Amino acid sequence: MAPVSYTYEYKSSEKTTTSEGTNSRSVHTTPSGTTVTEASQPAGQQSTSSSTYYPADGNTQSGNTLTQEEADRRYLEAMEDEYAKREEWQQPTEGKKRVPYYGYDWLWRFEE
């Protein structure tokens, strides 16, 4: 039986819209570190965003200010990667038997 490894991920976001513009902040934490992304779009102006990465070992790397186009491009790339990962997990299960995975009755795998 293969060893079991555990990982965690935490995501949060907030967005505030006023007559002066829109501000947003998102936090994404994984075992390797935390990324904080902040975006601002004053009313009638182009939006900007910045990203700061806090690695788990404590060193800080501050990102550059991004244009909305660059932020959108990065977001779309991340979404494409995420959907590609999900497609790998979608295996046909027709004609296969569902059995508990590693003895957990809430986690399943399929066998021939």
C-alpha positions as CSV (number, residue, x, y, z in Angstrom):
1,M,0.0,0.0,0.0
2,A,1.3,3.4,-0.9
3,P,2.1,5.9,1.9
4,V,-0.5,8.5,2.6
5,S,0.4,12.1,2.5
6,Y,-1.7,15.1,3.6
7,T,-1.7,18.6,2.3
8,Y,-3.8,21.6,3.1
9,E,-4.9,24.7,1.3
10,Y,-6.7,27.8,2.5
11,K,-8.3,30.6,0.3
12,S,-10.1,33.7,1.3
13,S,-11.1,36.9,-0.5
14,E,-12.9,40.1,0.1
15,K,-14.1,42.9,-2.2
16,T,-15.3,46.4,-1.4
17,T,-17.0,48.7,-3.8
18,T,-17.7,52.3,-3.1
19,S,-18.4,55.4,-5.2
20,E,-14.6,56.0,-5.2
21,G,-13.9,52.6,-6.7
22,T,-13.3,48.9,-6.0
23,N,-10.7,47.2,-3.8
24,S,-10.2,43.5,-3.4
25,R,-7.8,41.3,-1.4
26,S,-7.3,37.5,-1.6
27,V,-5.2,35.2,0.5
28,H,-4.1,31.7,-0.7
29,T,-2.1,29.5,1.7
30,T,-0.5,26.2,1.0
31,P,2.2,24.2,2.8
32,S,4.9,26.1,0.8
33,G,3.7,29.6,1.8
34,T,1.1,32.3,1.5
35,T,0.3,34.6,-1.5
36,V,-1.6,37.9,-0.8
37,T,-3.0,39.6,-3.8
38,E,-4.5,43.1,-3.6
39,A,-6.2,44.9,-6.5
40,S,-7.6,48.4,-6.7
41,Q,-9.6,50.2,-9.4
42,P,-10.4,53.8,-8.7
43,A,-13.7,54.9,-10.4
44,G,-13.1,55.5,-14.1
45,Q,-9.5,54.5,-14.0
46,Q,-7.5,51.3,-14.9
47,S,-7.1,48.7,-12.2
48,T,-3.8,47.7,-10.7
49,S,-2.9,44.7,-8.5
50,S,0.1,43.6,-6.5
51,S,1.0,40.2,-5.1
52,T,3.3,39.3,-2.2
53,Y,4.5,35.8,-1.5
54,Y,5.4,34.8,2.0
55,P,7.2,31.4,1.9
56,A,6.9,29.0,4.7
57,D,10.6,29.5,5.6
58,G,9.9,33.2,6.4
59,N,11.6,35.1,3.5
60,T,9.5,37.7,1.7
61,Q,9.4,38.3,-2.0
62,S,7.2,41.3,-3.2
63,G,5.7,41.0,-6.6
64,N,5.3,43.7,-9.2
65,T,2.2,45.8,-9.8
66,L,0.2,44.1,-12.5
67,T,-2.1,45.6,-15.1
68,Q,-5.6,44.2,-15.3
69,E,-4.7,42.5,-18.6
70,E,-1.7,40.7,-17.0
71,A,-3.8,39.7,-13.9
72,D,-6.5,38.3,-16.2
73,R,-4.0,36.4,-18.3
74,R,-2.5,34.8,-15.2
75,Y,-5.9,34.0,-13.8
76,L,-6.9,32.3,-17.1
77,E,-3.7,30.2,-17.1
78,A,-4.3,29.1,-13.5
79,M,-7.9,28.1,-14.4
80,E,-6.8,26.1,-17.4
81,D,-4.3,24.3,-15.3
82,E,-6.9,23.5,-12.6
83,Y,-9.4,22.2,-15.2
84,A,-6.7,20.0,-16.8
85,K,-6.0,18.5,-13.3
86,R,-9.7,17.8,-12.8
87,E,-10.0,16.1,-16.2
88,E,-7.2,13.7,-15.2
89,W,-9.3,12.5,-12.3
90,Q,-12.5,11.9,-14.4
91,Q,-12.1,8.3,-15.3
92,P,-14.9,6.1,-16.6
93,T,-16.4,4.1,-13.8
94,E,-19.0,2.1,-15.8
95,G,-18.7,-1.7,-15.0
96,K,-16.3,-1.1,-12.1
97,K,-16.9,-1.9,-8.4
98,R,-16.7,0.9,-5.8
99,V,-14.5,-0.1,-2.8
100,P,-13.4,1.9,0.2
101,Y,-10.0,3.6,-0.2
102,Y,-7.5,2.9,2.5
103,G,-10.2,1.5,4.7
104,Y,-12.2,4.8,4.8
105,D,-15.9,4.3,4.0
106,W,-16.2,7.9,3.0
107,L,-13.4,7.7,0.4
108,W,-13.8,5.5,-2.6
109,R,-11.9,4.1,-5.5
110,F,-13.0,1.9,-8.4
111,E,-11.8,-1.6,-9.3
112,E,-12.4,-3.8,-12.3
